[in-house]
Amino acid sequence: MYIYYNINPKGETTGDCVIRALALALNTDYYDILDKLYKTSNYFNCDMLVRNCYGKLLQEMGYKMYYGNGTTVQELAEIFYDKKLLLRINEHLTCSLYANVYDIWDTSNEIVDVFWVIE
């Protein structure tokens, strides 16, 4: 089920989907995630909002990336109903917590290319 959620402290809705999704999935303060992404991007010389960069942060935290293989956000949310997920769709990162999809727009029917299970 889709639930509108915007963790951005200023209520903004563009340019920070990675920060919003990571903060929610990892139960971490928005600005703490922003700081970690900034440090990761400097260390690896990458754009912090690109999968190869935030993926490195997730990998360092011990999370493994999986391929979506044509499944939708909602399908994966239901398969992993008892988990937290970070799901990448077309140039966007969204979050599922225990089968509910949290984002600023309904991504439920979007096709996932890669995702991470957050334990």
C-alpha positions as CSV (number, residue, x, y, z in Angstrom):
1,M,0.0,0.0,0.0
2,Y,1.3,3.5,-0.9
3,I,1.6,6.1,1.9
4,Y,2.6,9.7,1.2
5,Y,5.7,10.5,3.2
6,N,8.2,13.4,2.9
7,I,11.1,13.4,5.4
8,N,12.7,16.5,3.9
9,P,13.0,19.0,6.8
10,K,12.1,21.9,4.4
11,G,9.2,20.0,2.8
12,E,11.0,20.1,-0.6
13,T,10.1,17.3,-3.1
14,T,12.8,17.4,-5.8
15,G,16.5,16.4,-6.0
16,D,16.8,14.4,-2.8
17,C,14.9,11.1,-3.2
18,V,18.1,9.2,-2.3
19,I,18.5,11.1,1.0
20,R,14.8,10.7,1.8
21,A,14.7,7.0,1.1
22,L,17.9,6.2,2.9
23,A,16.9,8.2,5.9
24,L,13.6,6.4,6.2
25,A,14.9,2.9,5.5
26,L,17.9,3.3,7.8
27,N,15.9,5.2,10.5
28,T,18.5,7.9,10.4
29,D,18.3,11.7,10.5
30,Y,18.0,13.4,7.1
31,Y,21.1,15.5,7.7
32,D,23.1,12.6,9.0
33,I,22.4,10.7,5.7
34,L,23.3,13.9,3.7
35,D,26.6,14.1,5.6
36,K,27.4,10.4,5.0
37,L,26.6,10.7,1.3
38,Y,28.7,13.8,1.0
39,K,31.7,12.0,2.6
40,T,31.2,8.9,0.4
41,S,31.0,11.1,-2.7
42,N,34.2,12.8,-1.8
43,Y,36.0,9.6,-1.0
44,F,35.0,7.8,-4.2
45,N,34.8,11.0,-6.3
46,C,31.2,10.3,-7.4
47,D,27.9,12.1,-7.5
48,M,26.1,11.2,-4.2
49,L,22.7,10.9,-5.8
50,V,23.8,8.3,-8.4
51,R,23.4,4.5,-7.7
52,N,27.2,3.7,-8.0
53,C,27.8,6.2,-5.2
54,Y,25.1,5.6,-2.7
55,G,25.4,1.9,-3.5
56,K,29.0,2.1,-2.2
57,L,27.7,3.6,1.0
58,L,25.1,0.7,1.3
59,Q,27.8,-1.8,0.5
60,E,30.1,-0.4,3.2
61,M,27.2,-0.8,5.6
62,G,26.9,-4.4,4.7
63,Y,23.9,-4.4,2.4
64,K,23.8,-6.4,-0.8
65,M,22.3,-5.2,-4.0
66,Y,19.7,-7.4,-5.8
67,Y,18.3,-7.2,-9.3
68,G,14.5,-6.5,-9.7
69,N,14.2,-8.7,-12.8
70,G,11.0,-7.0,-14.0
71,T,9.2,-6.9,-10.7
72,T,7.3,-3.8,-9.5
73,V,7.8,-1.9,-6.3
74,Q,4.6,-3.3,-4.9
75,E,5.4,-6.9,-5.8
76,L,8.7,-6.7,-4.0
77,A,7.1,-4.9,-1.1
78,E,4.7,-7.8,-0.8
79,I,7.4,-10.5,-1.3
80,F,9.5,-8.9,1.4
81,Y,6.5,-8.0,3.6
82,D,8.5,-8.3,6.8
83,K,11.5,-6.2,5.7
84,K,12.6,-2.7,4.8
85,L,13.6,-2.2,1.2
86,L,15.3,0.5,-0.8
87,L,14.1,0.2,-4.4
88,R,15.6,1.9,-7.4
89,I,13.3,2.7,-10.3
90,N,13.9,4.9,-13.3
91,E,16.3,7.6,-11.8
92,H,14.5,7.5,-8.5
93,L,15.0,5.7,-5.1
94,T,12.0,4.8,-3.0
95,C,11.4,2.9,0.2
96,S,9.2,0.1,1.4
97,L,8.7,-0.6,5.1
98,Y,6.9,-3.9,5.9
99,A,4.9,-4.0,2.6
100,N,4.0,-0.3,2.7
101,V,5.6,2.0,0.0
102,Y,6.6,5.4,1.4
103,D,7.3,8.3,-1.0
104,I,6.1,11.6,-2.3
105,W,4.4,9.9,-5.2
106,D,2.9,6.5,-5.8
107,T,5.7,4.3,-7.2
108,S,3.9,1.0,-6.6
109,N,3.5,0.1,-10.3
110,E,7.0,1.1,-11.3
111,I,9.5,-1.5,-12.4
112,V,12.5,-2.0,-10.1
113,D,16.0,-2.4,-11.6
114,V,17.9,-3.0,-8.3
115,F,17.0,-3.1,-4.6
116,W,18.5,-3.6,-1.2
117,V,17.0,-5.4,1.8
118,I,17.7,-3.4,5.0
119,E,17.9,-5.6,8.1
